[in-house]
């Protein structure tokens, strides 16, 4: 079956609206515990945030002092 371009775009728009409606229902039904579980599961794939207490080692300090203006 060959669909006209305007018919295909209207089907896509209807599909998109259906997906958005399902997403809205799922979000409305989600509890805080569900959201926290999902966030923690996604964190496995995200890079860890930098630790400000661990970022100033000797090499980093030497680089900073090397760039400092001299008198």
TAJORA-V243188 format. One record per helix or strand of 3 or more residues. SS is the DSSP state (~ for helix, > for strand). FROM is the first residue (numbers start at 1). TO is the last residue. Records with the same first field share a line. If there is no record, write none. Layout:
SS->FROM-TO / FROM-TO
This chain:
~->5-29 / 32-43 / 58-67
